[in-house]
Amino acid sequence: MTNRVLEQYERGQLNLDGTLGHLTAKETALLQIFWRKLLEAFTADASELKHAPAAPADAVQSTSKRSDRAQSSAAPSEKSASSASSWFGFGTGSPKSEAVSYRQTVKQVAPQNSCPPEFATQGRARTIREAFWAATLCDHPDVLLLRFLRARKWKVDDALTMLLACLRWRLDEEVDWVVWNGEAELNYALLQRGIGAIHKTDRLGQPILYIPVKMNDPSAQPSEQIIDYTVYLMEVARIMLHPPAEKVCLVFDTTDMSMSNMDWSFFKTFLHYLEHYYPECLGLVLIYNASWVFNSLWKLICPLLDPVVASKVHFTQSAADLQKFIAPENLLAEYGGKHQYKYEYILPREDENRLMSDDQARKAAMAERQAACDVFEEITRKWASAESATNSQALADERATAADSLVAASKAQDKYVRARTLYHRTGVIDDDLRIHW
């Protein structure tokens, strides 16, 4: 059977079937049905909240799981680090006592501006509708829906169930809080190790995410902090995913890895997140220099993979193998390429998030973006219910204009609601969210 993922690299062209601007008439009709059902879910969710007892404004902030976690990890201690984990019981497991760096976050090393109080009660998503519009980021909203439709083979009800579960997860995990705080709440030593560095693109224009497994130490930080970092990294990667390149190329480097570098619990969580909360975001997985350790684990890992994900995994042993997928000028020198980039974590600058503290400008940008969401949603409601093809096309044209306005408003808002990242500081991402490799 032909591997459609590898076939793209052989012909040097992405498969764009089922993506924005490349839909069949049937797929467009299914997208319209999806929108109708989603908008109905927005109304039902709002109705449930309307009849629920209101919580005091200050209670919202006090019940934040992430803010509570941040407070609990604010000061490193010397107690047992029982939350660390390792694969199958191998590895160092829990250290006898916590090193100073065990729970140390970036904000403890480079203090940043604190979150404006009203963001905790007014700026964060609290409903399915709000979670959806937050999740669209700066993309055309159809891009998000189409990911779920493709992931569920165009079965609308299955895609809707999957999307609603994802939005509930984003609410429960307060993903917009992660976006707001950025690196400030992340483990400083973890960022320094460079586990998960995004740099350049593969031959199909997909951003490359490098994961050097030997740099991972499951016992070096609490397990919840590696999960927080993973969510953060996925949200940053999404900034770099725009049509036609909507997926990442992952280079999983197993050179010199040992059992102590592998975290079974985390790996299962990562796969679950990737499949259920970030569908259709993975383009290719290149397992580089697979050691006997990894090969022995692969038989245990493989059954956990969705068949679609498994089809994206390809083993490479040399620079020549990697260069079939990544051009030499984009491949890092340490992997036999010509690019001399070396990962280095740069601490946040003291004033880099000053715009987030500009209450007036932030509220204005958020209001403009919300207005654009409302306009797009109203036109979409009409388009999704259009009875005639002529009327549908007219609404589609109006909807495309509304989508352009929404994307522009989203980009204008981003710098007021997202903490700057390493990729902003190194010039890869600019304030208009353009990517400069």
C-alpha positions in Angstrom: 0.0 0.0 0.0 1.3 3.5 -0.9 2.2 5.7 2.1 0.5 9.0 1.3 2.7 10.8 3.7 6.0 9.8 2.1 4.5 10.2 -1.3 4.2 14.0 -0.7 8.0 14.2 -0.3 8.6 12.1 -3.4 6.6 14.5 -5.5 7.6 17.6 -3.5 4.1 18.8 -2.9 1.7 18.8 0.0 -1.5 16.9 -0.2 -4.1 19.7 0.3 -7.2 17.6 0.0 -9.8 18.6 2.5 -8.0 21.8 3.5 -9.2 25.4 3.3 -9.6 26.4 -0.3 -9.4 22.8 -1.5 -12.8 21.4 -0.6 -15.2 19.4 -2.8 -18.8 20.3 -3.0 -19.6 17.4 -0.6 -16.9 18.5 1.9 -18.2 22.1 1.8 -21.7 20.8 2.6 -20.4 18.7 5.5 -18.5 21.8 6.8 -21.8 23.7 6.7 -23.5 21.0 8.7 -20.7 21.0 11.2 -21.0 24.8 11.7 -24.8 24.5 12.2 -24.3 21.9 14.9 -21.5 23.8 16.6 -23.5 27.0 16.7 -26.3 25.1 18.3 -23.9 23.8 20.9 -22.8 27.4 21.6 -26.5 28.3 22.3 -27.0 25.2 24.5 -23.9 25.9 26.5 -24.9 29.5 27.1 -28.4 28.4 28.2 -26.9 26.0 30.7 -24.7 28.8 32.1 -27.6 31.2 32.3 -29.5 29.0 34.6 -26.5 28.0 36.7 -25.8 29.9 40.0 -23.3 32.7 39.4 -19.9 32.4 41.1 -18.5 35.5 42.8 -16.0 37.3 40.6 -13.1 36.7 43.0 -13.9 33.0 43.2 -13.0 32.6 39.5 -9.4 33.6 40.2 -9.1 31.7 43.4 -10.2 28.5 41.8 -7.6 28.7 39.0 -5.7 25.4 39.0 -2.8 26.9 37.2 -2.5 29.9 39.5 -2.8 27.6 42.5 -0.1 25.3 41.0 2.2 28.3 40.4 1.8 29.4 44.0 2.6 25.9 45.3 5.8 25.7 43.2 6.9 29.3 43.9 9.6 28.3 46.4 11.7 25.2 45.8 12.0 23.0 48.8 14.1 20.1 49.9 11.2 17.6 50.3 10.9 14.3 48.3 10.0 14.8 44.7 7.5 11.9 44.5 5.8 13.2 41.3 8.7 12.5 39.0 8.3 9.4 36.8 10.3 7.2 34.5 9.5 4.5 31.9 8.5 1.1 33.2 10.2 1.9 36.5 13.6 2.2 34.8 15.7 5.3 35.4 16.5 7.3 38.4 12.9 7.7 39.5 12.3 10.2 42.3 15.3 12.0 43.7 16.0 11.8 47.4 15.4 15.5 47.7 14.6 18.4 45.4 17.4 20.4 43.9 16.9 24.2 43.9 16.1 24.0 40.2 13.5 21.2 40.5 10.5 23.6 40.6 12.2 26.8 39.6 10.2 28.7 37.0 11.3 31.4 34.6 9.6 34.2 36.5 11.7 33.4 39.5 14.8 34.0 37.4 13.5 36.9 35.2 10.5 38.6 36.9 7.8 39.8 34.6 4.8 42.1 34.8 2.0 40.5 36.8 -1.3 39.6 35.2 -3.9 42.4 35.4 -6.5 41.3 38.0 -9.4 41.6 35.6 -7.9 39.1 33.2 -8.6 36.3 35.7 -12.4 37.1 35.7 -13.0 38.9 32.4 -10.3 38.0 29.9 -10.3 34.2 30.1 -12.6 31.8 28.3 -15.4 30.4 30.5 -17.8 29.0 27.9 -17.5 26.6 24.9 -18.1 29.5 22.6 -15.4 31.6 24.2 -13.0 28.6 24.2 -13.7 28.1 20.5 -12.9 31.7 19.5 -9.8 31.6 21.7 -8.7 28.3 20.1 -8.9 29.7 16.5 -5.9 31.9 17.3 -5.2 33.9 14.1 -6.4 31.4 11.6 -9.6 31.3 9.5 -12.0 29.5 11.8 -12.7 26.9 9.1 -9.1 25.7 9.5 -9.9 24.4 13.0 -13.1 22.7 12.1 -11.5 21.1 9.1 -8.8 19.5 11.3 -11.5 17.7 13.3 -13.5 16.7 10.2 -10.4 15.2 8.6 -9.4 13.5 11.9 -12.9 11.8 12.0 -13.0 11.0 8.3 -15.7 13.6 7.7 -18.2 12.1 10.1 -19.8 15.3 11.4 -21.2 14.0 14.7 -17.9 12.3 15.6 -16.0 15.5 14.7 -18.4 17.6 16.8 -18.0 15.3 19.8 -14.2 15.5 19.4 -14.2 19.3 19.1 -16.4 19.9 22.1 -14.3 17.6 24.2 -11.2 19.5 23.1 -12.9 22.9 24.0 -13.9 21.5 27.4 -10.3 20.4 27.9 -9.0 23.9 27.0 -11.4 25.4 29.5 -10.5 22.9 32.2 -6.8 23.2 31.6 -7.0 27.0 31.2 -5.0 27.0 28.0 -5.6 30.8 27.5 -3.9 31.2 30.9 -0.8 29.3 29.5 -0.8 31.6 26.5 -1.1 34.7 28.7 1.7 33.7 31.1 3.9 32.1 28.5 7.3 31.0 29.7 7.0 32.7 33.1 5.3 29.7 34.6 7.4 27.1 32.9 10.3 25.2 34.5 13.5 27.1 33.8 15.9 24.2 33.7 13.6 22.4 31.3 13.7 25.3 28.9 17.4 25.5 29.1 17.8 21.8 28.1 16.1 22.5 24.7 13.7 19.6 24.6 11.4 20.7 21.8 13.2 23.3 19.7 11.4 24.6 16.6 13.7 25.7 13.7 13.4 26.1 10.0 11.1 24.0 7.7 11.2 20.7 5.9 11.0 20.2 2.1 7.2 20.7 2.3 7.4 24.0 4.3 6.4 22.4 7.6 8.1 23.7 10.7 10.7 21.3 12.2 10.4 20.4 15.9 13.6 18.8 17.3 13.3 16.5 20.3 16.7 15.3 21.5 15.6 12.5 23.8 19.0 12.3 25.7 18.3 15.8 27.1 15.1 14.6 28.8 15.3 13.8 32.5 12.0 12.8 34.0 13.3 13.2 37.5 14.5 16.8 37.0 11.1 18.5 37.3 7.5 17.7 38.5 5.5 15.7 36.0 2.9 18.5 35.8 5.6 21.0 34.6 6.6 18.8 31.6 2.8 18.7 30.7 2.5 22.5 31.0 5.6 22.8 28.8 4.1 20.5 26.2 0.8 22.4 26.0 2.8 25.7 25.8 5.0 24.3 23.0 2.0 23.1 21.0 0.4 26.5 21.3 3.6 28.2 20.1 3.9 25.8 17.2 0.4 26.6 16.2 1.5 30.3 15.5 3.8 28.9 12.8 1.1 26.7 11.2 -0.7 28.4 8.4 -2.2 27.1 5.1 -0.8 25.4 3.2 1.7 24.1 5.8 -0.6 23.2 8.7 1.5 20.5 10.3 4.9 20.0 11.9 7.8 17.7 11.0 9.1 16.1 14.3 12.7 14.9 14.5 12.8 12.5 17.4 16.6 12.1 18.0 17.4 9.0 20.0 21.1 9.3 19.8 22.8 8.3 23.1 19.5 7.9 24.8 19.0 5.5 27.7 16.1 4.1 29.7 16.4 7.0 32.2 15.6 9.5 29.4 12.2 8.0 28.7 9.0 8.9 30.5 6.2 6.4 29.7 3.5 8.3 31.5 4.3 11.5 29.7 4.6 9.8 26.3 1.1 8.4 26.6 -0.2 11.8 27.6 1.6 13.4 24.7 0.0 11.0 22.3 -3.4 11.5 23.7 -3.1 15.3 23.5 -1.8 15.1 19.9 -4.6 12.8 18.8 -7.5 14.4 20.6 -6.7 18.1 21.2 -4.3 18.9 18.4 -5.5 16.7 15.5 -4.0 17.0 12.1 -1.1 19.0 13.4 1.5 16.3 12.9 2.9 15.9 9.4 5.9 13.5 9.8 7.9 11.9 12.5 11.5 11.1 11.8 13.0 8.7 14.3 16.7 9.5 14.0 19.6 7.2 14.8 17.3 4.6 16.6 19.4 2.9 19.3 18.8 -0.6 20.6 17.1 1.0 23.6 14.5 2.7 21.3 14.1 -0.3 19.1 13.3 -2.5 22.1 10.7 0.0 23.2 9.2 0.5 19.8 7.3 -2.8 19.9 5.6 -1.4 23.0 5.0 2.1 21.6 3.7 1.1 18.2 0.4 -0.5 19.4 -0.5 2.8 21.2 -0.3 4.8 18.0 -3.3 5.6 15.9 -2.8 3.9 12.4 -2.8 7.4 10.8 -0.1 8.6 13.2 1.8 5.4 12.7 1.9 6.0 8.9 3.7 9.2 9.6 6.6 7.6 11.4 9.8 7.0 9.4 13.2 5.7 10.6 16.3 7.5 9.5 19.9 6.5 10.3 22.0 9.1 8.5 22.2 12.6 7.2 21.4 11.4 3.8 18.2 9.8 5.1 17.2 13.1 6.8 18.0 15.1 3.7 15.3 13.3 1.8 12.9 15.2 4.0 14.8 18.3 5.0 17.0 20.4 2.6 20.7 20.6 3.7 20.5 24.4 4.2 17.6 23.9 6.7 19.0 20.8 8.4 21.1 21.5 11.6 24.8 20.9 11.3 24.7 18.4 14.1 22.5 16.2 12.0 24.8 16.5 8.9 23.2 19.6 7.5 24.6 23.0 6.6 22.6 25.2 9.1 24.8 26.3 12.1 22.0 27.1 14.5 22.4 25.9 18.1 19.6 26.1 20.6 20.1 28.5 23.4 17.3 29.7 25.8 17.2 33.4 26.1 15.5 34.8 29.2 12.5 37.2 28.8 13.4 40.9 28.9 11.9 42.9 31.7 9.7 45.1 29.4 8.9 42.8 26.6 5.3 42.3 27.7 4.6 45.9 28.6 1.7 46.1 26.0 -0.1 43.4 28.0 -0.3 45.9 30.9 -1.8 48.6 28.8 -5.4 48.1 30.0 -7.0 50.6 27.6 -5.3 49.3 24.4 -5.7 45.7 25.4 -9.5 46.1 26.1 -9.9 48.0 22.8 -8.1 45.2 20.8 -10.1 42.5 22.6 -13.4 44.4 21.9 -12.5 44.8 18.2 -11.6 41.1 17.9 -14.8 40.1 19.6 -16.8 42.3 17.3 -15.1 40.6 14.3 -16.0 37.2 15.8 -19.6 38.2 16.2 -19.8 39.4 12.6 -18.2 36.2 11.2 -20.4 34.1 13.4 -23.6 35.8 12.2 -22.7 35.5 8.6 -21.6 31.9 9.1 -25.0 31.1 10.7 -26.7 32.3 7.5 -24.2 30.6 5.2 -24.5 27.3 7.0 -28.3 27.4 6.6 -28.5 28.7 3.0 -31.0 26.8 1.0 -29.9 27.8 -2.5 -26.5 27.5 -4.1 -26.7 31.1 -5.4 -27.4 32.4 -2.0 -24.8 30.2 -0.4 -22.1 31.6 -2.8 -23.0 35.2 -2.1 -22.8 34.5 1.6 -19.5 32.6 1.1 -18.0 35.7 -0.5 -19.3 37.9 2.3 -18.0 35.4 4.8 -14.5 35.4 3.2 -14.3 39.1 3.7 -15.4 38.8 7.3 -12.8 36.1 7.9 -10.1 38.4 6.6 -11.2 41.1 9.1 -11.3 38.5 11.9 -7.7 37.3 11.1 -6.5 41.0 11.1 -8.2 41.7 14.4 -6.8 38.5 15.9 -3.2 39.5 14.9 -3.7 43.0 16.3 -4.9 41.5 19.6 -2.2 38.9 20.0 0.5 41.1 21.5 -1.9 42.2 24.2 -2.9 38.7 25.3 0.1 36.5 24.6 3.4 36.7 26.5 6.4 37.0 24.1 8.2 33.8 23.5 11.8 32.7 22.8 10.8 32.8 19.1 9.8 36.5 19.4 13.1 37.3 21.1 15.2 35.6 18.4 13.2 37.3 15.6 11.5 34.2 14.2 8.1 35.6 15.1 7.4 39.3 14.7 4.5 41.3 16.3 2.4 40.8 13.2 2.9 37.0 13.6 4.9 36.8 10.4 7.6 34.0 10.5 11.2 34.8 9.6 13.4 31.7 9.3 
